């Protein structure tokens, strides 16, 4: 099935509405559509077309949005690169692409060149490839279709509402599904997106207080930073959508006291972002006998991530694993039984609200970022003074989970924590560097086959 192109439709119906606002400038839908058509002409001249994989190695902002929509207009597949990754990690991802965009595309093109844009989307076609790290060190690609993004946008609108003048603030990496979805969702709605290249507390706080932000996507860590910086009852904010890991009840209590409307969410790259979302009125914070909700009314427990989006089904397998099904799930992520097996453990209450208990996999979720313990261990064991290392996630009120390492030095070696952290920082993205490193004397616990017994350390 083919549908009218999202950006073309938005530009035709709301040409003067601000599509994208960044610290470097703003574009209306007319501007963004024109720039995307010019970019599509440039990419086509370089050999791009339907199914061509285009690596986008640009910081979040106008140039990134142009490159993304240029790909969508052509039917080319956008492959965003996370510029925070180590160079070797970026190369691994980019090597699978046909073209690379490392500099901004031209914003104007000859009229004949711009006509190569298709202005229509085939819902079954792949729109973007998002790379996510699982339990292994290698980045894992997830192919998301136009249909995945469309159904995700519709489900989000039903859960959170959608108004013509909405402005969604994104300070998440655009190489992750949570950030990329905001750009695409806004084009589908013909609403506005405010994009920051990275999360900077003062800049985000200013936007929330002065730029008529209706929705913002956060993780527990960034919500805490905003509260610490003085965020109080932002006048236009309808929802602070918070996910990416557990959110402490105390943090929700602080948000309530500050008048910040928080909605908890659970999602995955393979489900094109949100799976479940708790309405603001159903976010309950623990308070002993005096249990209150953020917006009044009967609510879900503080660790509940809400009901499934209207187009999504969630069930719990006999072993406790969360299973997801529906049109938001990437076709390649479905098991033979038609369900996405998430690797997460959870339960559903009598109203179908999901509570996430943890992960079957060993992946650490720290500040909303996935960290592979094996990858960090390999880097630590590359230090000349380290004999063996184990990396675990431990509960942390700031990060949800903190990346922690247990290191056994080689005989005679005395590496200190800062030396080891610097060693990791030279090879890993900042969020993968251990927050704490403990030195141990004896060998690490292992199975009879020599595999690390990580659960004995966590």
C-alpha positions in Angstrom: 0.0 0.0 0.0 1.3 3.5 -0.9 0.3 6.7 0.9 1.0 10.4 0.3 4.4 11.5 1.5 4.3 12.8 5.0 6.5 15.9 4.5 4.8 16.8 1.2 1.4 16.6 2.9 2.5 18.7 5.8 4.1 21.3 3.5 0.9 21.5 1.4 -1.4 21.9 4.4 0.8 23.9 6.8 3.5 25.6 4.7 4.2 28.4 7.2 4.1 26.3 10.4 7.5 25.8 12.1 8.5 22.3 11.4 11.9 22.3 13.1 13.4 24.7 15.6 17.1 24.3 16.6 19.6 26.6 18.4 21.1 27.2 14.9 17.8 28.3 13.3 14.3 27.2 12.3 12.6 25.9 9.2 8.9 26.0 8.2 7.4 23.0 6.5 7.8 24.9 3.2 11.5 25.4 4.0 12.1 21.8 5.1 10.3 20.3 2.1 12.3 22.5 -0.3 15.5 21.6 1.4 14.6 17.9 1.4 13.8 17.9 -2.3 17.1 19.6 -3.0 18.9 17.0 -0.8 17.1 14.2 -2.6 18.3 15.6 -5.9 21.9 15.6 -4.6 21.6 12.1 -3.3 20.0 10.8 -6.5 22.9 12.3 -8.5 25.3 10.3 -6.2 23.4 7.1 -7.0 20.8 6.9 -4.3 17.4 5.5 -5.0 14.8 3.2 -3.5 16.5 0.7 -1.2 19.8 2.5 -1.1 21.3 2.6 2.4 22.5 6.1 3.3 24.6 6.6 6.4 23.8 10.0 8.1 26.9 11.1 10.1 25.6 14.5 11.1 24.9 16.1 14.5 21.2 16.5 15.4 19.8 19.7 13.8 18.6 21.1 10.5 21.2 19.3 8.3 20.3 16.0 9.9 16.6 16.5 9.4 17.2 17.5 5.8 19.2 14.4 5.1 16.6 12.2 6.8 13.7 13.6 4.8 15.8 13.5 1.6 16.1 9.8 2.0 12.4 9.3 2.7 11.5 11.3 -0.4 13.7 9.1 -2.5 12.7 5.8 -0.9 16.3 5.5 0.2 17.0 3.9 3.6 18.3 6.3 6.3 21.0 4.8 8.6 21.7 7.4 11.4 25.2 7.1 13.0 25.6 7.9 16.7 28.5 10.3 16.7 29.2 9.6 20.3 30.3 6.1 19.4 34.0 5.3 19.1 35.4 5.6 15.6 35.6 1.8 15.2 32.0 1.4 16.1 30.9 4.0 13.6 33.0 2.4 10.9 31.3 -1.0 11.5 27.9 0.5 11.0 28.8 2.7 8.0 30.5 -0.1 6.2 27.1 -1.6 5.4 25.9 1.5 3.6 26.0 2.5 0.0 26.4 6.3 0.5 27.7 8.4 3.4 26.5 11.9 4.3 29.1 13.6 6.4 28.5 17.2 5.3 25.2 19.1 5.0 23.4 18.6 1.7 22.7 21.5 -0.7 19.5 23.4 0.4 18.7 24.3 -3.2 18.7 22.3 -6.4 17.7 22.8 -10.0 14.0 22.3 -10.5 14.5 19.3 -12.8 16.7 17.7 -10.1 14.1 18.0 -7.4 11.5 16.2 -9.5 13.3 12.9 -8.7 11.6 12.9 -5.3 8.8 10.3 -5.1 6.6 12.1 -2.6 4.9 8.8 -1.7 5.7 6.1 0.8 5.2 2.3 0.5 4.2 1.2 4.0 6.0 -2.2 3.7 9.3 -0.6 2.6 12.2 -0.1 5.0 12.4 3.6 6.0 15.4 3.5 8.4 17.8 1.2 10.1 18.5 1.9 13.7 21.5 0.1 15.4 21.1 -1.1 18.9 23.6 -3.0 21.1 22.2 -6.2 22.5 24.0 -8.6 24.8 27.0 -8.8 22.4 29.4 -6.1 21.6 28.5 -5.8 17.9 25.9 -3.2 16.9 22.7 -4.9 15.9 20.6 -3.4 13.0 16.8 -3.1 13.2 15.0 -2.4 10.0 11.9 -0.2 10.6 9.3 0.3 7.9 7.2 3.3 6.9 4.2 1.4 8.3 6.1 0.9 11.7 6.6 4.6 12.0 3.0 5.5 10.9 1.4 3.1 13.4 3.7 4.2 16.2 2.8 7.9 15.5 -1.0 7.0 15.6 -0.6 5.0 18.8 1.3 7.8 20.4 -1.3 10.4 19.5 -4.1 8.3 21.0 -2.1 7.8 24.2 -0.8 11.4 24.7 -3.1 13.5 22.5 -2.2 15.6 19.5 -3.0 19.2 19.0 -2.2 21.3 16.0 0.1 23.7 17.8 2.1 21.0 19.6 5.8 21.4 19.9 7.8 18.3 20.9 11.2 18.9 22.5 13.9 16.3 21.6 17.2 16.3 23.3 17.7 12.6 22.6 20.2 11.3 20.1 18.6 11.2 16.6 20.5 8.0 16.0 18.2 6.3 18.5 14.6 5.4 17.8 13.3 7.7 20.6 14.8 10.7 19.0 14.3 9.8 15.3 10.6 9.0 15.9 10.0 12.6 17.1 11.2 14.0 13.8 9.1 11.5 11.7 6.1 11.7 14.0 6.1 15.5 13.8 6.0 15.4 10.0 3.2 12.9 10.1 1.2 15.2 12.4 2.4 18.4 10.7 3.3 19.7 14.2 6.6 21.2 15.4 9.8 19.7 16.8 12.4 21.5 18.8 15.7 19.6 18.4 18.8 20.0 20.6 22.0 18.3 19.4 22.6 16.9 22.9 21.0 17.2 26.4 22.2 20.4 28.1 20.3 21.1 31.3 20.2 24.9 31.0 19.2 24.9 27.3 16.4 22.3 27.9 15.2 24.2 30.9 15.0 27.4 28.9 13.0 25.7 26.2 10.6 24.2 28.6 10.0 27.6 30.3 10.0 29.9 27.3 9.4 28.1 24.0 5.9 26.7 24.5 6.9 23.1 24.6 3.9 20.7 24.9 5.8 17.4 25.1 9.4 16.4 25.9 11.1 13.0 25.9 13.3 12.3 28.9 15.0 9.5 30.8 15.1 9.4 34.6 18.6 11.0 34.7 17.6 14.0 32.6 14.4 14.5 34.5 16.4 14.6 37.7 18.8 17.1 36.3 16.0 19.4 35.3 14.4 19.2 38.7 17.7 20.0 40.3 18.1 23.0 38.0 14.8 24.4 39.2 12.1 23.2 36.7 8.8 24.1 38.2 5.3 23.8 36.6 6.2 24.7 33.0 3.1 26.5 31.7 2.7 24.8 28.3 4.0 21.3 29.1 1.4 18.6 28.8 3.6 15.6 29.2 7.2 14.7 30.1 7.4 11.3 28.5 10.0 9.4 30.6 11.4 5.9 29.8 14.6 4.2 28.9 14.8 2.4 32.2 13.4 2.4 35.8 12.2 5.7 37.3 12.6 5.9 41.1 9.4 6.6 43.0 11.2 9.4 44.8 11.9 11.1 41.5 8.2 10.8 40.5 7.3 12.3 43.9 9.7 15.2 43.3 8.2 15.8 39.8 4.7 15.9 41.3 5.7 18.4 43.9 7.3 20.5 41.1 4.2 20.4 39.0 5.8 18.5 36.2 3.4 16.1 34.4 5.2 12.8 33.9 4.1 9.9 31.8 6.0 6.7 32.0 6.6 4.6 28.9 8.2 1.3 27.9 9.5 0.7 24.5 12.2 -0.8 22.3 13.9 -0.1 19.0 12.3 -3.2 17.6 8.8 -1.8 18.3 9.6 1.6 16.8 9.6 3.3 20.2 6.6 3.2 22.5 4.9 -0.1 23.4 3.0 1.0 26.5 2.5 4.5 27.9 0.9 5.5 31.2 -1.4 8.6 31.0 -0.3 11.4 33.4 -3.3 10.8 35.6 -2.2 7.1 36.2 1.3 7.7 37.4 1.2 6.8 41.1 4.1 7.4 43.5 4.6 5.3 46.5 3.8 7.0 49.8 2.9 4.4 52.3 -0.7 4.8 53.3 -0.9 8.2 51.6 -0.6 7.2 47.9 -1.3 10.0 45.5 -1.2 10.4 41.8 0.5 13.1 39.7 -2.8 14.4 38.4 -5.4 12.8 40.7 -7.6 9.8 40.3 -7.0 6.1 40.5 -3.6 5.1 39.1 -1.0 2.5 38.4 1.9 1.6 40.6 5.0 3.8 40.3 6.8 1.1 38.3 4.0 0.6 35.8 4.6 1.8 32.3 0.9 1.9 31.3 -1.3 0.1 28.9 -0.3 -1.0 25.4 -0.8 1.5 22.6 -4.1 1.0 20.9 -2.5 -0.8 17.9 -0.3 -3.0 20.0 -0.8 -6.2 22.0 1.3 -7.2 25.0 1.2 -10.5 26.8 3.4 -12.3 29.3 5.0 -15.6 28.4 4.9 -18.5 31.0 8.4 -17.7 31.9 7.6 -14.0 32.6 9.0 -12.6 29.3 7.3 -9.6 27.8 6.0 -10.3 24.3 4.8 -7.7 21.9 2.8 -7.9 18.7 1.3 -5.4 16.3 2.1 -3.1 13.3 4.8 -1.2 15.1 7.0 -4.3 15.4 9.8 -4.5 12.9 9.1 -7.4 10.5 12.6 -8.8 11.1 12.2 -8.8 14.9 9.2 -11.1 14.9 9.8 -14.7 16.0 8.3 -17.7 14.2 5.2 -17.3 16.5 4.6 -13.7 15.3 5.6 -12.1 18.5 8.5 -9.9 19.5 10.3 -11.6 22.3 11.7 -8.6 24.2 14.1 -10.4 26.7 12.5 -8.3 29.4 10.5 -9.7 32.3 7.2 -8.2 33.4 3.6 -8.6 34.5 0.2 -7.2 33.6 -2.4 -6.1 36.2 -6.1 -6.6 35.9 -6.4 -3.5 33.7 -3.7 -4.6 31.4 -1.1 -2.2 32.7 2.5 -3.4 32.3 5.0 -3.5 35.1 8.6 -4.2 34.0 10.6 -6.3 36.5 13.9 -6.5 34.7 15.8 -8.0 31.8 16.5 -11.6 30.9 19.4 -10.4 28.9 22.6 -8.9 30.5 22.3 -5.6 28.8 22.7 -2.6 31.2 20.3 0.3 30.7 22.1 3.4 32.1 20.5 6.8 31.7 18.4 5.4 28.8 21.4 4.0 26.9 22.1 0.3 26.3 25.5 -1.0 27.4 26.9 -4.4 26.5 28.9 -5.7 29.5 31.0 -7.9 27.3 32.1 -4.9 25.2 33.3 -3.0 28.3 35.0 -6.1 29.7 37.0 -6.6 26.5 38.3 -3.0 26.7 39.2 -3.3 30.4 41.0 -6.6 29.8 43.0 -4.8 27.1 44.7 -2.7 29.8 48.2 -4.0 30.5 47.6 -4.2 34.2 44.3 -6.1 34.1 44.0 -9.9 34.3 40.2 -10.2 34.1 37.1 -8.0 34.4 33.4 -8.2 35.0 30.9 -5.5 34.3 27.4 -5.4 35.9 24.6 -2.9 36.3 23.7 -1.8 39.8 20.7 0.2 40.9 21.5 3.9 40.9 19.1 6.8 41.8 20.6 9.0 39.1 21.2 6.6 36.2 18.6 3.9 36.8 21.5 1.4 36.5 25.1 2.4 36.8 27.8 0.6 34.8 30.1 -0.9 37.4 33.2 -3.0 36.9 35.1 -5.5 39.1 38.7 -5.8 38.0 41.3 -8.4 39.0 44.8 -6.9 38.4 47.7 -8.9 37.1 50.2 -9.9 39.8 52.4 -6.9 40.6 50.1 -4.4 38.8 48.4 -1.6 40.6 46.0 0.2 38.2 43.9 2.8 39.9 40.2 3.6 39.1 40.9 6.9 37.2 43.6 5.2 35.1 41.2 2.5 34.1 38.3 4.9 33.4 40.6 6.9 31.2 41.6 3.7 29.4 37.9 3.0 28.8 37.1 6.5 27.7 39.7 6.2 24.9 37.8 3.4 23.3 34.2 3.7 24.4 31.3 6.1 24.2 31.1 8.1 27.4 27.9 6.4 28.7 29.7 3.0 28.5 32.6 4.1 30.8 32.1 2.5 34.2 30.8 4.8 36.9 32.6 2.7 39.6 35.5 0.3 39.4 36.3 -2.1 42.2 39.6 -4.0 42.5 39.4 -7.6 43.5 42.1 -10.0 44.7 40.9 -13.4 43.7 39.6 -14.9 40.4 36.1 -13.9 39.3 33.3 -16.6 39.8 32.8 -18.7 36.7 30.9 -21.8 35.6 32.6 -25.1 35.1 32.8 -24.3 31.4 34.6 -21.0 32.2 31.7 -18.6 31.6 31.5 -15.6 33.9 28.9 -15.9 36.6 27.7 -12.4 36.3 24.7 -12.9 38.6 27.0 -13.7 41.5 28.5 -10.2 41.2 25.4 -8.0 40.7 
